[in-house]
Amino acid sequence: MLALVAATAPVPLSAQDTVWNRYTLEGLGGVFVRAEASAACESVGVTAANAQTNAALQLLQTEVGLLTEEDMLSHPGLPELRITIGCAKGDNSLSDALAYSVGLRVQQATQMIRDTQVTLAETVTWYSTAVGVVDSDDVEETIEGILTDQLDAFARAFSEANTVEDEESR
């Protein structure tokens, strides 16, 4: 029983939130929010549309600017905050269990230093990931809580990166 309880606890994997990663957020101005959810998640009520809406609302309360898709496509960095939610239903012995992964990543266009002719349209410059197993009745609440925590971590990193820039420019 103890093993099952330990296996069902969420396992947050550290965000890639270092000085270097925060540097990539400096002067970005904002992000376009895009969300994806697997069919298994959608079938239990965890939808990409809800995740995208909730993320945008949460970020509106922070110093992170929100970009429309048109704004993002005209920005030289193509800054996108992508939310990816995956779910998998358990087998017969764990029929009420659902494994999940919740990923939050900032993707930007980048250019290689050694060959500036090489540019990449989608490079992950900041991320946070969590995985776990939860009873299917609790999956919406669990994933919403994890996503809220990840968005808080991103907003702090974004704010701190841009506060440093603002202070240095004075």
N, C-alpha and C positions, 0 to 999 in steps of 0.2 A: 504494500500500500504506500509506504514511504517513497519507493522508487517512482510510482505513478504520480504522486504529488510533486516530486522533484522534476519529473519529466514534463509536467504541465505548466510549470512556472515559466513566464516569459524570459527569454534570454536576450537582453539588449546587447548588441555588439557596439563597441565604442564608435562614436562618430569620428570621421576623419576630420578633426578640428584642431589643426596645428597652426602655428604662426604662418607657415607657407600657404596653407589652405585658406586662411583668413585673408591673406594678401590677395588672393585671386578674387575676393569679393569687393575689394576696394574700388570705389568709383563706379561700381556696376549700375547704380541707379535704381535697380529693381529687377524683378524676374517675372516671367510668364509661368503660370502654374498649370501643369498638365497632370492628370491622374489616369492610371490604368489599374483595373482589377480583373482578376481571373474569373472565368465563368463560375467556378466553385464558390468564390467570394460573393459574386453577384446573386447566386442562388440562395444565399443565406442572409441577404439584405445589406451586404457591404458593397456599395456601388462606387464606381469611379466618379460619377457625377456628384454624389454627396461628399466624397473625400476632397474633390476639387473645390466645391463651394465652401466647405468648412475651413479648408486651408486658406482660401482667399480671405474669408472673414477674419480668421485669426491673424493673418499677416497685416490686414488693414489696421489692426490695433497696435502695430509695431512700427518701427522705422523702416521696414522693408517696403520698397515701392512695388506696386503691381503693374505689370505691363500687359497690354493686350497682345494677342498673337501678332497683329500687324506691327505694333511697336517693337516686339521682340525680333521680328524678321528684319526690321530696318536698323536695329542696333548692331554695331560691329561685333559684339561678343555673342550674339544670339543667346542671351541668358535665359535658361529655362530651369525651373524647379520641378522635377519630375517625381511623382509619387507612384510607387509600384506596390500593389498589394496582391499577394498570392495566397491561395488556400488549397488544401487537399483534405478530402474526407478520409476518416480512418477506415480500417477494414472491419470485418464483422465483430471482432473482439472489442473494438473501440468505436462502435457505431455512432456514438454521440460526440466523439472527439473530432476536432478540426485542427490540422497543423496550419500555421500561417507564417508569412514573412511580410514585413513592412519595410520598404526602402524609400528613403528620401535622398535625392541627389541633385546637385546643381550641375548642369551641363552647360558648357560654353564652347565657342569656337576658339581654337588655339593655333599657334604657329610655332613650328619647330625652330629652335635657336640655331642648330647647325646647318639647316637648309630652310631659309625663310620662304622658299617657294612651296613648301609643304605646309598646308593648313588642314586642320581637322574641324569639321562642323560640330561634332559632339564629343567633348572630352569632359569626363567627370572631374570636377575640381573640389567638391565638398560632398560628403555623404554621411548617412546614418542608416543603420540597418538593425532590425530586431526579428527574432524568430521565436516560435513557441508553439505550444499545443494548448487548446482551450476547449471546454465544453461548447458545443454548437449554440447553446442558448445564450452564451456570454460573449460570442465572437464580436458582435458589433461594438459593444461597450469596451472590450479589451483593445480592439484595433483602433478605435477612436482615441482612447487614452494614450496609446503608444504614439500615434500620429501627432497628437497634441504635444507630447513631450519632445518629439523630434523637431517639430516646427518651432517650439520654444528655443531649442538648442541652436537651430539655424538662425533664428531672429537675433539671438544674443551674439552669435559669431558675426553676422552681417553688421549689426549695430556697432560692435567693438571694432571691426575692421574699418568701418567708415568714420567712426569717432576719431580714431588714430589719424586718419587721412585729414579730417577737418582740423584737428589740432596742429598737425604739421604744416598745413597750408597758411596758418595765421602768422 
